[in-house]
Amino acid sequence: METISIASFASFLTFSVAGAYWHYRKVCRTGRHYGSLWDYLFADYPGRSGTVGIMLVGSAWLTATSGTADFINPQLVWELVRHGELHVPSIAVAYLAVQSGYAFDSSINKGSIG
């Protein structure tokens, strides 16, 4: 039976949620949404927000099962930093996670004006 690292899964999910939040902040900054985060997620179009949530969890699951999310496993990153090394693939996978969250929210969750 195959196993995954919960820390890797959670790290990828955290970075992708940060990307989705980044998109929400941009929507607010550009005047496409004036309500709160709660309004954006649940009041305007809750189905779209739910779809984004499922996509974020699904992408975190797929990257964890493929081993890609292991590059941002906190234990690995901490050990490398402790030894004075910067793990470039970790930066790339963290960037991928943030961008995937941003892209999912951007393409699915449009919010509303008002």
C-alpha positions in Angstrom: 0.0 0.0 0.0 1.3 3.4 -0.9 1.5 6.2 1.6 1.8 10.0 1.4 3.4 12.5 3.7 0.7 14.5 5.5 3.2 17.3 5.9 3.8 17.4 2.1 0.1 17.4 1.4 -0.6 20.2 4.0 2.3 22.3 2.7 1.1 22.2 -0.9 -2.4 22.9 0.2 -1.3 25.8 2.3 0.7 27.4 -0.5 -2.2 26.9 -3.0 -4.7 28.4 -0.5 -2.3 31.4 -0.2 -2.4 31.7 -4.0 -6.2 31.7 -4.0 -6.2 34.4 -1.3 -3.7 36.4 -3.3 -6.2 36.4 -6.2 -9.0 37.5 -3.9 -6.8 40.5 -2.7 -6.2 41.4 -6.4 -9.9 41.2 -7.1 -10.6 43.6 -4.2 -7.7 45.9 -5.3 -9.0 46.2 -8.8 -12.5 47.1 -7.7 -14.2 43.9 -8.9 -15.3 42.9 -5.4 -16.2 45.2 -2.5 -17.4 42.8 0.1 -15.5 40.8 2.7 -13.7 37.5 2.2 -16.8 35.8 3.7 -19.0 37.4 1.0 -16.5 36.4 -1.7 -16.4 32.8 -0.6 -20.0 32.1 0.6 -22.5 34.8 -0.1 -21.9 35.6 -3.8 -21.3 32.3 -5.5 -20.8 29.5 -2.9 -20.8 26.8 -5.6 -17.8 28.4 -7.3 -16.0 28.7 -4.0 -16.7 25.1 -3.2 -15.4 24.0 -6.6 -12.2 26.0 -6.0 -11.8 24.3 -2.6 -12.2 20.9 -4.2 -9.7 21.7 -6.9 -7.2 22.9 -4.3 -7.5 19.8 -2.2 -7.4 17.6 -5.4 -4.3 19.2 -6.7 -2.6 18.9 -3.3 -3.6 15.2 -3.2 -2.3 14.6 -6.7 1.1 16.3 -6.0 1.4 14.4 -2.7 0.7 11.0 -4.3 3.1 11.7 -7.2 5.8 12.8 -4.8 6.0 16.3 -6.1 4.8 17.9 -2.9 7.6 16.1 -1.0 9.9 18.9 -2.3 8.1 21.3 0.1 8.0 18.9 3.0 8.8 21.1 6.0 11.1 18.6 7.5 13.2 18.4 4.3 13.3 22.1 3.9 14.2 22.7 7.5 17.1 20.2 7.4 18.5 21.7 4.2 18.3 25.2 5.6 19.9 24.1 8.8 22.8 22.8 6.9 23.1 26.1 4.9 21.6 24.8 1.7 18.9 26.3 -0.4 16.8 23.6 -2.2 15.9 25.1 -5.5 13.3 22.5 -6.4 11.5 23.4 -3.2 11.2 27.0 -4.4 9.9 25.8 -7.7 7.2 23.6 -6.2 6.1 26.2 -3.7 5.8 28.7 -6.6 3.8 26.0 -8.6 1.4 25.6 -5.6 0.8 29.4 -5.2 0.2 29.8 -8.9 -2.1 26.8 -9.1 -4.2 28.3 -6.3 -4.2 31.7 -8.0 -5.2 30.2 -11.3 -8.0 28.0 -9.9 -9.5 30.9 -8.1 -9.0 33.2 -11.1 -10.7 30.9 -13.6 -13.5 29.6 -11.4 -14.4 32.0 -8.7 -15.3 35.4 -10.2 -17.0 37.0 -7.2 -19.3 39.9 -7.9 -19.4 43.6 -7.8 -21.3 45.1 -4.9 
